[in-house]
Protein backbone atom coordinates (compact mmCIF):
# COMPACT_ATOMS: atom_id res chain seq x y z
CA UNK A 1 0.00 0.00 0.00
CA UNK A 2 1.20 3.46 -0.68
CA UNK A 3 1.01 6.34 1.70
CA UNK A 4 1.71 10.07 1.78
CA UNK A 5 3.11 12.46 4.34
CA UNK A 6 2.26 16.16 5.05
CA UNK A 7 5.21 18.52 5.61
CA UNK A 8 5.35 22.28 6.49
CA UNK A 9 8.35 24.28 5.26
CA UNK A 10 8.88 27.81 6.81
CA UNK A 11 11.52 30.27 5.98
CA UNK A 12 13.07 31.42 9.22
CA UNK A 13 12.90 35.10 8.80
CA UNK A 14 12.12 37.42 11.69
CA UNK A 15 9.55 40.02 10.74
CA UNK A 16 7.33 42.29 12.75
CA UNK A 17 3.64 42.14 13.32
CA UNK A 18 1.29 45.09 13.55
CA UNK A 19 -0.46 47.06 10.88
CA UNK A 20 -2.06 45.48 7.83
CA UNK A 21 0.77 46.25 5.43
CA UNK A 22 3.09 43.98 7.41
CA UNK A 23 5.07 41.29 5.63
CA UNK A 24 5.96 38.10 7.44
CA UNK A 25 7.25 34.61 6.84
CA UNK A 26 5.81 32.72 3.95
CA UNK A 27 4.19 29.56 5.19
CA UNK A 28 4.23 26.86 2.56
CA UNK A 29 2.77 23.44 2.62
CA UNK A 30 4.07 20.68 0.36
CA UNK A 31 2.54 17.28 -0.07
CA UNK A 32 5.28 14.72 -0.77
CA UNK A 33 4.54 11.19 -1.96
CA UNK A 34 6.75 8.31 -0.86
CA UNK A 35 6.87 4.84 -2.40
CA UNK A 36 5.70 2.05 -0.15
CA UNK A 37 4.99 -1.66 -0.61
CA UNK A 38 3.70 -2.69 -4.04
CA UNK A 39 0.96 -5.30 -4.27
CA UNK A 40 1.75 -7.81 -7.01
CA UNK A 41 -0.63 -10.55 -8.16
CA UNK A 42 1.21 -13.57 -9.57
CA UNK A 43 -0.62 -16.27 -11.53
CA UNK A 44 1.32 -19.57 -11.75
CA UNK A 45 0.48 -22.12 -14.49
CA UNK A 46 0.97 -25.71 -13.21
CA UNK A 47 1.40 -28.57 -15.66
CA UNK A 48 0.38 -32.21 -14.94
CA UNK A 49 3.23 -34.73 -14.56
CA UNK A 50 4.04 -36.58 -17.84
CA UNK A 51 2.93 -40.27 -18.09
CA UNK A 52 3.89 -43.24 -20.44
CA UNK A 53 1.44 -44.92 -22.85
CA UNK A 54 2.25 -48.64 -23.73
CA UNK A 55 3.05 -49.55 -27.35
CA UNK A 56 3.53 -53.12 -28.87
CA UNK A 57 6.36 -53.53 -31.39
CA UNK A 58 6.35 -56.69 -33.70
CA UNK A 59 9.63 -57.78 -35.27
CA UNK A 60 9.30 -59.77 -38.61
CA UNK A 61 11.76 -61.58 -40.85
CA UNK A 62 12.52 -60.83 -44.45
CA UNK A 63 9.43 -62.74 -45.51
CA UNK A 64 7.21 -60.67 -43.24
CA UNK A 65 6.65 -63.40 -40.72
CA UNK A 66 6.50 -62.38 -37.01
CA UNK A 67 9.66 -63.32 -35.12
CA UNK A 68 9.15 -61.69 -31.75
CA UNK A 69 7.27 -58.91 -29.99
CA UNK A 70 8.09 -56.35 -27.28
CA UNK A 71 6.32 -53.61 -25.35
CA UNK A 72 7.89 -50.17 -24.80
CA UNK A 73 6.72 -46.95 -23.11
CA UNK A 74 6.72 -43.76 -25.12
CA UNK A 75 6.42 -40.35 -23.51
CA UNK A 76 2.92 -39.06 -23.71
CA UNK A 77 2.20 -35.57 -24.98
CA UNK A 78 2.44 -33.04 -22.15
CA UNK A 79 -0.89 -31.41 -21.75
CA UNK A 80 -1.31 -28.47 -19.36
CA UNK A 81 -3.60 -29.19 -16.47
CA UNK A 82 -6.64 -26.99 -16.37
CA UNK A 83 -5.82 -23.66 -14.77
CA UNK A 84 -7.59 -22.98 -11.52
CA UNK A 85 -10.57 -20.71 -11.74
CA UNK A 86 -9.38 -17.08 -11.64
CA UNK A 87 -9.82 -15.32 -8.34
CA UNK A 88 -11.21 -11.82 -8.58
CA UNK A 89 -8.92 -9.31 -6.85
CA UNK A 90 -10.24 -5.85 -6.14
CA UNK A 91 -8.04 -3.19 -7.76
CA UNK A 92 -5.77 -1.24 -5.44
CA UNK A 93 -6.70 2.42 -5.67
CA UNK A 94 -4.20 4.95 -4.40
CA UNK A 95 -6.07 7.62 -2.54
CA UNK A 96 -4.10 10.33 -0.78
CA UNK A 97 -7.17 11.50 1.03
CA UNK A 98 -7.79 8.02 2.43
CA UNK A 99 -4.15 7.25 3.17
CA UNK A 100 -3.24 10.47 4.95
CA UNK A 101 -5.11 11.49 8.07
CA UNK A 102 -6.50 15.00 7.84
CA UNK A 103 -4.09 17.58 9.23
CA UNK A 104 -5.65 19.95 11.67
CA UNK A 105 -4.51 22.40 14.29
CA UNK A 106 -6.01 22.56 17.74
CA UNK A 107 -8.96 24.88 17.63
CA UNK A 108 -8.55 28.01 19.68
CA UNK A 109 -11.57 29.65 21.27
CA UNK A 110 -13.22 32.40 19.29
CA UNK A 111 -12.41 36.01 20.21
CA UNK A 112 -14.20 37.15 23.33
CA UNK A 113 -16.29 40.27 22.95
CA UNK A 114 -16.36 41.50 26.53
CA UNK A 115 -14.77 44.26 28.49
CA UNK A 116 -12.60 41.73 30.27
CA UNK A 117 -11.03 38.43 29.36
CA UNK A 118 -13.04 35.30 30.30
CA UNK A 119 -12.37 33.70 33.65
CA UNK A 120 -10.16 31.05 32.07
CA UNK A 121 -8.05 33.66 30.29
CA UNK A 122 -5.23 35.50 32.07
CA UNK A 123 -5.47 39.29 31.96
CA UNK A 124 -1.67 39.68 32.09
CA UNK A 125 -1.99 42.64 34.44
CA UNK A 126 0.97 43.19 36.74
CA UNK A 127 -1.07 45.54 38.88
CA UNK A 128 -0.34 49.18 39.58
CA UNK A 129 1.57 51.47 37.30
CA UNK A 130 4.25 49.33 35.67
CA UNK A 131 5.48 51.77 33.04
CA UNK A 132 5.01 49.46 30.04
CA UNK A 133 3.43 50.81 26.87
CA UNK A 134 0.50 49.36 24.89
CA UNK A 135 -0.64 49.58 21.27
CA UNK A 136 -4.21 50.72 20.51
CA UNK A 137 -5.95 50.94 17.10
CA UNK A 138 -9.21 52.94 16.77
CA UNK A 139 -10.96 50.95 14.04
CA UNK A 140 -14.20 48.97 13.93
CA UNK A 141 -14.24 45.39 12.68
CA UNK A 142 -15.36 46.65 9.25
CA UNK A 143 -12.42 49.08 9.08
CA UNK A 144 -14.42 52.23 9.73
CA UNK A 145 -13.36 54.87 12.24
CA UNK A 146 -14.36 54.69 15.86
CA UNK A 147 -16.00 57.65 17.52
CA UNK A 148 -14.68 59.28 20.67
CA UNK A 149 -17.38 57.54 22.75
CA UNK A 150 -16.35 54.14 21.33
CA UNK A 151 -12.69 54.80 22.12
CA UNK A 152 -13.65 55.83 25.64
CA UNK A 153 -15.55 52.55 26.03
CA UNK A 154 -12.50 50.58 24.87
CA UNK A 155 -10.16 52.34 27.28
CA UNK A 156 -12.35 51.41 30.25
CA UNK A 157 -11.14 47.84 29.62
CA UNK A 158 -7.44 48.76 29.37
CA UNK A 159 -5.43 48.33 32.55
CA UNK A 160 -4.07 51.51 34.09
CA UNK A 161 -0.69 49.80 34.44
CA UNK A 162 0.08 50.89 30.86
CA UNK A 163 1.35 54.44 30.93
CA UNK A 164 2.30 54.94 27.27
CA UNK A 165 -0.26 54.44 24.46
CA UNK A 166 0.96 53.96 20.90
CA UNK A 167 -1.12 54.79 17.80
CA UNK A 168 0.00 54.72 14.16
CA UNK A 169 -1.68 57.38 12.01
CA UNK A 170 -3.52 60.67 11.80
CA UNK A 171 -6.73 59.37 10.16
CA UNK A 172 -10.08 59.02 11.95
CA UNK A 173 -9.25 62.01 14.16
CA UNK A 174 -7.46 59.42 16.28
CA UNK A 175 -4.78 61.69 17.70
CA UNK A 176 -7.27 64.21 19.09
CA UNK A 177 -9.59 61.46 20.39
CA UNK A 178 -6.93 59.29 22.03
CA UNK A 179 -5.14 62.38 23.37
CA UNK A 180 -8.31 63.32 25.27
CA UNK A 181 -8.29 59.97 27.06
CA UNK A 182 -4.53 59.93 27.59
CA UNK A 183 -4.78 63.24 29.41
CA UNK A 184 -7.61 61.95 31.60
CA UNK A 185 -5.53 58.89 32.53
CA UNK A 186 -2.39 61.00 33.01
CA UNK A 187 -0.60 58.82 30.45
CA UNK A 188 1.63 59.71 27.52
CA UNK A 189 0.98 59.36 23.78
CA UNK A 190 3.26 57.80 21.19
CA UNK A 191 1.66 59.28 18.05
CA UNK A 192 2.51 58.28 14.50
CA UNK A 193 2.63 59.45 10.91
CA UNK A 194 1.77 56.41 8.82
CA UNK A 195 1.89 57.92 5.33
CA UNK A 196 5.00 59.99 4.56
CA UNK A 197 3.86 61.06 1.09
CA UNK A 198 2.34 64.30 2.43
CA UNK A 199 4.26 65.24 5.55
CA UNK A 200 3.06 68.87 5.94
CA UNK A 201 -0.58 67.75 6.06
CA UNK A 202 0.18 64.94 8.54
CA UNK A 203 2.12 67.26 10.82
CA UNK A 204 -0.62 69.90 10.64
CA UNK A 205 -3.15 67.34 11.89
CA UNK A 206 -0.95 66.55 14.89
CA UNK A 207 -0.33 70.22 15.63
CA UNK A 208 -4.07 70.93 15.54
CA UNK A 209 -4.78 68.06 17.96
CA UNK A 210 -2.09 69.29 20.37
CA UNK A 211 -3.52 72.80 20.31
CA UNK A 212 -0.34 74.25 21.75
CA UNK A 213 -0.06 71.72 24.59
CA UNK A 214 2.63 69.13 23.94
CA UNK A 215 2.90 67.91 27.54
CA UNK A 216 1.12 64.60 26.88
CA UNK A 217 3.24 63.66 23.85
CA UNK A 218 6.16 61.31 24.46
CA UNK A 219 7.14 60.51 20.87
CA UNK A 220 6.06 61.15 17.29
CA UNK A 221 7.09 58.47 14.80
CA UNK A 222 7.63 58.94 11.07
CA UNK A 223 6.57 55.77 9.27
CA UNK A 224 6.24 52.20 10.50
CA UNK A 225 8.41 49.47 8.95
CA UNK A 226 8.76 51.35 5.67
CA UNK A 227 12.22 49.94 4.92
CA UNK A 228 11.34 46.41 6.01
CA UNK A 229 8.28 46.40 3.75
CA UNK A 230 10.14 47.91 0.80
CA UNK A 231 7.84 50.94 0.78
CA UNK A 232 10.76 53.38 1.13
CA UNK A 233 14.54 53.45 1.20
CA UNK A 234 16.48 54.22 4.35
CA UNK A 235 17.65 57.54 2.90
CA UNK A 236 14.05 58.56 2.11
CA UNK A 237 12.95 57.80 5.65
CA UNK A 238 15.94 59.66 7.14
CA UNK A 239 15.04 62.72 5.06
CA UNK A 240 11.40 62.46 6.23
CA UNK A 241 12.53 62.43 9.86
CA UNK A 242 14.41 65.67 9.29
CA UNK A 243 11.41 67.29 7.61
CA UNK A 244 8.99 66.33 10.35
CA UNK A 245 11.37 67.37 13.12
CA UNK A 246 11.71 70.83 11.55
CA UNK A 247 7.95 71.30 11.10
CA UNK A 248 7.20 70.18 14.66
CA UNK A 249 9.88 72.39 16.15
CA UNK A 250 8.31 75.37 14.42
CA UNK A 251 5.01 74.40 16.08
CA UNK A 252 6.64 74.26 19.51
CA UNK A 253 7.26 70.52 19.86
CA UNK A 254 10.72 69.59 21.15
CA UNK A 255 10.07 65.97 22.11
CA UNK A 256 11.22 62.72 20.54
CA UNK A 257 10.99 62.20 16.78
CA UNK A 258 11.82 58.71 15.51
CA UNK A 259 11.11 56.25 12.75
CA UNK A 260 10.03 52.70 13.57
CA UNK A 261 11.22 49.64 11.68
CA UNK A 262 11.91 46.02 12.47
CA UNK A 263 14.99 45.21 14.50
CA UNK A 264 16.37 43.28 11.52
CA UNK A 265 15.84 46.18 9.10
CA UNK A 266 17.31 48.68 11.56
CA UNK A 267 20.35 46.51 12.14
CA UNK A 268 20.91 46.38 8.38
CA UNK A 269 20.22 50.14 8.07
CA UNK A 270 21.52 51.74 11.28
CA UNK A 271 21.06 55.20 9.76
CA UNK A 272 17.37 54.83 10.71
CA UNK A 273 18.37 54.84 14.37
CA UNK A 274 21.17 57.35 13.93
CA UNK A 275 18.68 59.89 12.57
CA UNK A 276 16.14 59.24 15.38
CA UNK A 277 16.14 60.63 18.91
CA UNK A 278 16.22 57.03 20.09
CA UNK A 279 16.23 53.71 18.25
CA UNK A 280 12.63 52.43 17.88
CA UNK A 281 12.18 48.85 16.65
CA UNK A 282 9.45 46.25 16.34
CA UNK A 283 10.58 42.78 17.38
CA UNK A 284 8.34 39.71 17.67
CA UNK A 285 9.85 36.46 18.98
CA UNK A 286 6.96 34.52 17.42
CA UNK A 287 8.26 35.19 13.91
CA UNK A 288 11.73 33.86 14.60
CA UNK A 289 10.40 30.29 14.52
CA UNK A 290 12.95 28.97 17.01
CA UNK A 291 11.68 30.68 20.15
CA UNK A 292 9.19 29.18 22.59
CA UNK A 293 6.75 31.61 24.19
CA UNK A 294 8.35 31.40 27.63
CA UNK A 295 11.71 32.47 26.14
CA UNK A 296 10.39 35.69 24.57
CA UNK A 297 11.99 38.05 27.09
CA UNK A 298 15.38 36.42 26.77
CA UNK A 299 15.12 36.57 22.98
CA UNK A 300 14.58 40.33 23.05
CA UNK A 301 17.42 41.00 25.47
CA UNK A 302 19.85 38.97 23.34
CA UNK A 303 18.77 40.63 20.08
CA UNK A 304 19.13 44.21 21.28
CA UNK A 305 22.95 44.10 21.64
CA UNK A 306 23.26 42.86 18.04
CA UNK A 307 21.58 46.10 16.99
CA UNK A 308 23.44 48.27 19.48
CA UNK A 309 26.83 47.37 18.05
CA UNK A 310 25.78 48.70 14.62
CA UNK A 311 24.82 52.16 15.84
CA UNK A 312 26.96 55.26 15.57
CA UNK A 313 26.13 56.02 19.20
CA UNK A 314 26.69 52.73 21.02
CA UNK A 315 24.88 54.02 24.09
CA UNK A 316 21.77 55.19 22.23
CA UNK A 317 18.53 54.17 23.90
CA UNK A 318 16.63 51.33 22.17
CA UNK A 319 12.87 50.95 22.63
CA UNK A 320 10.97 47.87 21.47
CA UNK A 321 7.88 49.59 20.09
CA UNK A 322 5.99 46.37 19.29
CA UNK A 323 6.28 42.93 20.82
CA UNK A 324 3.80 40.30 21.92
CA UNK A 325 2.42 36.88 21.01
CA UNK A 326 -0.69 35.75 19.07
CA UNK A 327 -3.27 33.62 20.86
CA UNK A 328 -4.58 31.99 17.68
CA UNK A 329 -3.09 31.04 14.31
CA UNK A 330 -0.84 28.49 12.63
CA UNK A 331 2.32 27.32 14.40
CA UNK A 332 5.71 28.64 13.30
CA UNK A 333 8.23 25.99 14.28
CA UNK A 334 8.75 26.20 18.03
CA UNK A 335 6.36 29.16 18.22
CA UNK A 336 2.78 28.07 18.82
CA UNK A 337 -0.14 30.49 19.08
CA UNK A 338 -2.39 29.89 22.09
CA UNK A 339 -3.79 31.74 25.08
CA UNK A 340 -1.46 30.01 27.59
CA UNK A 341 1.53 30.74 25.35
CA UNK A 342 0.52 34.37 24.99
CA UNK A 343 0.38 34.64 28.77
CA UNK A 344 3.80 32.97 29.07
CA UNK A 345 5.32 35.31 26.47
CA UNK A 346 3.95 38.50 28.06
CA UNK A 347 5.08 37.33 31.50
CA UNK A 348 8.56 36.57 30.17
CA UNK A 349 8.86 39.97 28.49
CA UNK A 350 7.70 41.86 31.57
CA UNK A 351 10.13 39.94 33.74
CA UNK A 352 13.08 40.65 31.42
CA UNK A 353 12.28 44.38 31.29
CA UNK A 354 11.11 44.85 34.86
CA UNK A 355 13.90 47.34 35.54
CA UNK A 356 13.26 49.38 32.37
CA UNK A 357 9.58 48.92 31.37
CA UNK A 358 9.60 52.19 29.44
CA UNK A 359 11.68 50.33 26.83
CA UNK A 360 8.79 48.07 25.77
CA UNK A 361 5.42 48.68 24.11
CA UNK A 362 3.26 45.56 24.07
CA UNK A 363 1.19 44.57 21.07
CA UNK A 364 -1.81 44.89 21.32
CA UNK A 365 -4.76 46.01 23.49
CA UNK A 366 -7.44 44.09 21.54
CA UNK A 367 -7.88 41.78 18.57
CA UNK A 368 -7.70 43.68 15.27
CA UNK A 369 -10.67 42.17 13.46
CA UNK A 370 -10.41 44.82 10.74
CA UNK A 371 -7.20 43.20 9.50
CA UNK A 372 -6.99 40.25 7.14
CA UNK A 373 -5.44 36.93 8.07
CA UNK A 374 -3.07 35.39 5.53
CA UNK A 375 -0.59 32.48 5.52
CA UNK A 376 2.21 35.08 5.43
CA UNK A 377 1.31 35.99 9.01
CA UNK A 378 0.44 32.42 9.96
CA UNK A 379 -3.28 33.30 9.88
CA UNK A 380 -2.71 35.22 13.12
CA UNK A 381 -2.92 38.88 12.06
CA UNK A 382 -6.24 39.46 13.84
CA UNK A 383 -5.40 37.57 17.01
CA UNK A 384 -2.78 39.46 19.00
CA UNK A 385 -5.23 41.05 21.45
CA UNK A 386 -4.32 40.68 25.12
CA UNK A 387 -6.19 37.74 26.59
CA UNK A 388 -7.90 37.03 23.26
CA UNK A 389 -10.35 39.88 23.73
CA UNK A 390 -12.15 41.93 21.13
CA UNK A 391 -12.57 45.67 21.78
CA UNK A 392 -15.73 46.26 23.83
CA UNK A 393 -17.03 48.86 21.38
CA UNK A 394 -16.85 46.41 18.45
BELCORQUI-V622118 format. One line per field, one symbol per residue. phi: phi as a letter, one per 40 degrees, with the letter a starting at -180 (. if undefined). psi: psi as a letter, one per 30 degrees, with the letter a starting at -180 (. if undefined). A space follows every 10 residues. Layout:
phi=???
psi=???
This chain:
phi=.babbbbbbb dcbcbcbacc cdbbdcbbbb cbcbcbcbcb bbbccbcccc bbbcacbbcb cccgccbaba bbcbccccbd cdccdcccbc ccbcbccccb cccabdcccc dccacbccdc bccgccggcc gccacbbcbc ccgccccdcc ccccccccdc ccbbbbbbbb cffccccccd cdcccfbbbb cbbcbccbcd cccccccccc fgbcccccab cbgbfccdcg cacccccccc dcccdccccc chcbccbbbb acccccccbc cccdcccacb bcabddccgb bcdcbcccdc cccdcccdcc ccbcbccbbc caaiacbaic cbgccbcacc cccccccccc ccbccacccb bcbacbcbcc cbcaccbffb dcbbcdggcc cdch
psi=klllkkkkkj kikklljdlf fkkakkjkkk jkkkkakkkk kkjkkkklkk lkkkkkkkkl afggkkelll klkkklkjkk lkklkkkkkk kjkjjeeeek kkklkkklll kkilflllef kkfgkfkajf fllkkkkhkl fgflkkleee eeeefffkkf fjfkkklfag lggeeeeeee eeeefhalkj lljejgfiee eeeeeeeeee hfjgfgkekk kjljheeefg flleeeeeee eeeeeeeeee ggkgakkllk lleeeeefif feeeflfljj kkjjeefefg klefgeeeee ffeeffeeff lejfgkkkkj fkkaklfkak libfjkklee eeeeeeeeee efgefiffgk jkjlelkiff lkklffghhg efhgkkggkl kef.
